[in-house]
Amino acid sequence: MSESSDPIANLAFAELLISCQVDGCPNVFKKSLEQPANDPVEEWSVAMALSARDEGWGVDSKGLVLCPMHAKALRASIPK
């Protein structure tokens, strides 16, 4: 795989699931567990990343993947 510019897709490709990368957060994107990776894994990881973003998952400025709860908190902390 040529590394994607999307940290969520990269996480899905490397770990075959999407989980929140905030220390102590147990949240996992359930669809990535319910629909196991299949070949080509790169396409699966991109599809999972798009689906996760649709459900509120995001990425912080350091590239850490955030569950909807942490992504929402991050968005709320950014001045408008």
N, C-alpha and C positions, 0 to 999 in steps of 0.2 A: 504494500500500500504506500502510495506517496502520501506523506502526512497531510491531512486535511487542515484547513485553517479554522475549523470548528472544533473547539475543545470537547464538546459533548460527543461528537462523532468519533474523535480520537479515543476518548474514554470507552465508548461502546466497542470500538474495534479492539482495543488492548485488553479489556476485561470482560467482554461479552455481556456486559450489563451496564446500566447507568445508575450511579449512586451519588448522593450528595457528598461533596468533599469537605464540608465543614466538620471540624473535629467534633466527634461525639454524636453527630447526626446520623440516625439509622435509616433515613429515607432512601428508598430505592424506587426507580421508575418501574412500576409493576409490569408494564407492557414488555419491557426488555427481559423480564423473567418468563412471562407467559408465551412469548413468541421467540423461542431460542434462535440463536444465530444460524444462518444457513449460507451456503456459498452463492454468490461471492459475498464474503463478510463485509467488504467495504461498502457495498450497496445496502446491506442490512443495517450497518452502523449509521449511515447517512439517513436512512428512513427512520430509524429509532430516534436520532437526534432531532429531526424535524417534528416528529410526533411529540417528543418530550418538550420541545419549545412551545408547541401548540397548547400543551397542558401546563405551561407556566414555569418550566425549568429554564435556568439561565446560567450566565457565566459572569464572574466578577472581573475586575480589571487585571487581576493576576492570572486569569485563565482557569480558576477553580470552578468546577461545575456545582451549581446551586439548585437545591430542590425548590419547589414553588414557594414554600414558607420563607426560606432565606433569600430567594430572588426578590420576593415582594418587599422584604425588609430593606434590601439594598436599594431598590427603586424608591422606596419611601424616604430614604436618607439622602438622596441626591437632590440638592436644591434646584428649584424650578426657575 
